[in-house]
């Protein structure tokens, strides 16, 4: 009879992939909290977007200046999918939804949907065949989202936009994951291009709609610079790209499902949000799902 055990024969490169995925999850949990917190400040989505992409675009300017904004050998459609999938469009869609959704629910609806969307694209378009363990993990992730949906329908606690825009953001991110894996770019090169193009998009929007960044308190700007620009926009992008290169798109994306657990705890402890049995249950079920769907629990 087969048993499930934690495998100890991971190569150093796989260990680096797991470490990169774990770093990404920790940073993304703080991103949920910082973005949710920004709803109570004078900073708008465009203001935060300029910070989010401006800092990594500047820090990685030697990279995109060297390879060019349209690097040779990279199909234009793949670059467009990458920029939309985790750049400006992804940011605007998810930020708008997070502003009206508690951190715990945002973590489940976005972080929990990311690995599911990535797996579905891999299965339908690229004929990936996950094993039984990963399928069970993806099913658990769906179960966590359904728990939250049932609670929302019972008391109308969440707007319908949360259930539309956050999964849409997850689909955008899944598209980026697969496009990046097939682009031939390194994690740093992809991060540089996405930041540069996304900053251009945000700058155009700022010219059209205006910004409130100059009037915002320095403390609020500093928080977003650290969370959005340095950690999420720079460190997490490179870390996630590294995880995708080493582990593959579906397996790397599965790490994001740990985000709901951390976002739920952070929302309650740091933002004072109410955490009920439904949120805790959904976060735990989703967390179990990621433990299975990452492949860390290997079938022997």
C-alpha positions in Angstrom: 0.0 0.0 0.0 1.4 3.4 -1.0 2.0 6.1 1.6 2.5 9.8 1.5 5.8 11.0 3.0 7.9 14.1 2.9 10.7 13.4 0.5 14.3 14.2 1.7 16.0 13.7 -1.7 15.5 17.2 -3.1 18.5 18.5 -5.0 20.1 21.8 -4.1 18.4 23.5 -7.0 15.0 22.3 -5.9 15.8 23.6 -2.4 16.6 27.0 -3.9 13.2 26.8 -5.7 11.4 26.0 -2.5 13.2 28.8 -0.7 12.3 31.3 -3.5 8.7 30.2 -3.4 8.6 30.7 0.4 10.1 34.2 0.2 7.5 35.1 -2.5 4.7 34.0 -0.2 5.9 35.9 2.8 6.3 39.1 0.8 2.9 38.7 -0.9 1.2 38.3 2.4 2.6 41.8 3.4 1.5 43.1 0.0 -2.1 42.1 0.8 -2.0 43.9 4.1 -0.3 47.1 2.7 -2.7 47.3 -0.2 -5.7 46.8 2.0 -4.3 49.4 4.4 -3.9 51.9 1.5 -7.7 52.0 1.1 -7.9 54.2 4.2 -5.2 56.7 2.9 -5.1 59.4 0.3 -3.1 57.2 -2.0 -4.9 55.9 -5.1 -4.2 52.9 -7.2 -2.2 55.0 -9.7 -0.1 56.5 -7.0 0.7 53.0 -5.6 1.3 51.7 -9.1 3.9 54.4 -9.7 5.7 53.3 -6.6 5.2 49.6 -7.3 6.8 49.7 -10.7 8.9 52.8 -10.6 11.4 51.5 -8.0 12.2 48.2 -9.7 12.2 49.9 -13.1 14.9 52.2 -11.8 16.8 49.5 -9.9 16.9 47.2 -12.8 17.4 49.8 -15.5 20.9 48.5 -16.4 19.2 45.2 -17.3 16.4 46.5 -19.6 18.7 49.1 -21.1 21.1 46.3 -22.0 18.6 43.9 -23.5 16.2 46.5 -24.8 12.5 46.9 -24.1 11.7 44.6 -27.0 14.4 42.0 -26.6 15.3 39.9 -29.7 14.1 36.3 -29.6 11.2 36.9 -27.3 7.8 36.8 -29.1 5.9 40.0 -28.7 2.8 38.2 -27.6 4.6 36.5 -24.8 6.0 39.8 -23.6 2.5 41.3 -23.7 1.1 38.5 -21.7 3.8 38.9 -19.1 3.3 42.6 -18.7 -0.4 42.3 -18.5 -0.3 39.1 -16.3 1.7 40.4 -13.4 2.3 44.1 -14.4 0.1 47.1 -14.6 -3.2 45.4 -15.6 -2.9 42.7 -12.9 -2.1 45.4 -10.3 -5.0 47.6 -11.1 -7.5 44.8 -11.2 -6.4 43.3 -8.0 -5.9 46.5 -6.1 -9.4 47.8 -6.9 -10.8 44.5 -5.5 -8.6 44.3 -2.5 -9.7 47.8 -1.4 -13.2 46.5 -0.9 -12.3 43.0 0.3 -10.9 42.0 3.8 -7.3 40.8 3.7 -8.3 37.2 4.7 -10.9 36.9 1.9 -8.5 38.6 -0.6 -5.8 36.1 0.2 -8.1 33.2 -0.3 -9.8 34.4 -3.5 -6.6 35.6 -5.2 -3.8 33.5 -3.6 -5.9 30.4 -3.5 -7.0 30.8 -7.1 -3.5 31.4 -8.5 -2.3 27.7 -8.4 -5.7 26.5 -9.6 -5.7 28.8 -12.6 -2.1 27.9 -13.4 -2.8 24.2 -13.2 -5.9 24.5 -15.5 -3.9 26.4 -18.1 -1.1 23.8 -17.9 -3.6 20.9 -18.3 -5.8 22.4 -21.1 -3.1 24.2 -23.2 0.2 22.4 -22.5 -1.0 18.9 -21.7 0.5 18.8 -18.2 -0.5 15.8 -16.1 -0.5 16.4 -12.4 -0.3 13.3 -10.2 -3.0 12.2 -7.7 -1.4 14.1 -4.8 -1.4 17.4 -6.7 -4.9 16.9 -7.9 -6.0 16.4 -4.2 -4.2 19.6 -3.3 -6.0 21.6 -6.0 -9.3 20.1 -4.9 -8.6 21.3 -1.4 -7.8 24.8 -2.7 -11.2 24.8 -4.4 -12.8 23.6 -1.2 -11.3 26.6 0.7 -12.7 29.1 -1.9 -16.1 27.4 -1.7 -16.2 27.7 2.1 -15.7 31.4 1.7 -18.3 31.7 -1.0 -20.9 29.9 1.1 -20.2 32.3 4.0 -20.5 35.3 1.7 -23.8 34.1 0.2 -25.2 33.5 3.7 -24.6 37.0 5.0 -23.7 39.1 1.9 -20.4 40.1 3.5 -18.5 40.4 0.2 -19.3 42.4 -2.9 -19.7 40.4 -6.2 -16.6 42.2 -7.5 -14.5 40.3 -5.1 -15.5 37.0 -6.6 -15.0 38.3 -10.2 -11.9 40.5 -10.1 -9.7 38.5 -7.8 -10.1 35.2 -9.7 -9.6 37.3 -12.9 -6.4 38.5 -11.4 -5.4 34.9 -10.6 -6.0 34.0 -14.2 -3.8 36.9 -15.4 -1.0 35.8 -13.1 -1.3 32.2 -14.3 -1.0 33.4 -17.9 2.2 35.3 -16.9 3.6 32.2 -15.2 3.3 30.1 -18.3 4.4 32.9 -20.7 7.5 33.6 -18.6 8.5 29.9 -18.5 8.4 29.8 -22.3 10.0 33.2 -22.9 13.6 32.2 -22.4 14.2 35.2 -20.1 15.9 35.0 -16.8 14.0 36.0 -13.7 15.8 39.3 -13.5 15.4 40.1 -17.1 11.6 39.4 -17.0 11.3 41.5 -13.8 13.1 44.4 -15.4 11.0 44.4 -18.6 7.7 44.1 -16.7 8.6 46.9 -14.3 9.7 49.2 -17.1 6.6 48.7 -19.3 4.2 48.8 -16.4 5.7 52.1 -15.2 5.2 53.6 -18.6 1.5 52.5 -18.5 1.1 53.9 -15.0 2.8 57.2 -16.0 0.3 57.6 -18.9 -2.6 57.0 -16.6 -1.1 59.5 -14.1 -1.0 62.1 -16.9 -4.6 61.5 -17.8 -6.2 61.1 -14.4 -3.7 62.9 -12.1 -2.2 61.7 -8.8 -2.3 62.6 -5.1 1.2 61.3 -4.3 2.7 64.7 -3.5 0.0 65.4 -0.8 0.3 62.0 0.9 2.0 61.7 4.3 5.7 60.6 4.1 5.0 57.7 6.5 2.3 56.3 4.1 4.6 56.7 1.1 7.5 55.0 3.0 5.3 52.0 3.8 4.3 51.6 0.2 7.8 52.1 -1.0 9.0 49.3 1.2 6.1 46.9 0.6 5.1 47.7 -3.0 8.3 48.9 -4.6 11.2 47.1 -2.9 9.6 43.8 -1.6 6.7 43.1 -3.9 7.9 44.8 -7.1 11.6 43.8 -6.9 12.4 41.0 -4.5 9.3 38.9 -4.9 9.3 39.2 -8.7 12.8 37.9 -8.9 12.1 35.2 -6.3 9.0 34.0 -8.0 10.7 33.9 -11.4 13.5 31.8 -9.8 10.9 29.4 -8.4 9.2 29.1 -11.8 12.5 28.4 -13.6 13.5 25.7 -11.1 10.2 24.0 -10.1 8.0 24.7 -13.1 5.0 27.0 -13.5 2.3 24.9 -11.8 4.4 23.8 -8.9 5.8 27.3 -8.2 2.3 28.9 -8.4 1.1 26.4 -5.8 3.2 28.2 -3.2 0.9 31.2 -3.5 -1.9 29.3 -1.8 0.0 29.7 1.5 -0.8 33.4 1.2 -4.4 33.0 2.6 -3.2 31.6 5.9 -0.7 34.5 6.4 -3.1 37.1 5.1 -5.8 35.9 7.5 -3.5 36.1 10.5 -2.2 39.5 9.4 -5.6 40.9 8.7 -6.8 40.0 12.2 -3.6 41.0 14.1 -2.5 44.1 12.2 -5.6 45.5 10.6 -8.1 44.6 13.2 -10.3 42.7 10.8 -12.8 40.2 12.1 -11.8 36.6 11.6 -14.5 34.0 11.9 -14.7 30.2 11.7 -15.3 30.3 8.0 -12.1 32.4 7.3 -10.0 30.2 9.5 -11.4 27.0 8.0 -10.9 28.3 4.4 -7.4 29.3 5.2 -6.5 26.0 6.8 -8.0 23.9 4.0 -6.3 26.0 1.4 -3.0 25.7 3.2 -3.3 21.9 3.2 -4.0 22.1 -0.5 -0.8 23.9 -1.1 1.2 21.4 0.9 -0.1 18.7 -1.5 -0.1 20.6 -4.8 3.5 21.8 -4.5 4.7 18.3 -4.6 6.6 18.6 -1.3 4.6 15.6 -0.1 5.9 13.0 -2.6 4.2 9.7 -3.2 6.4 6.7 -2.5 
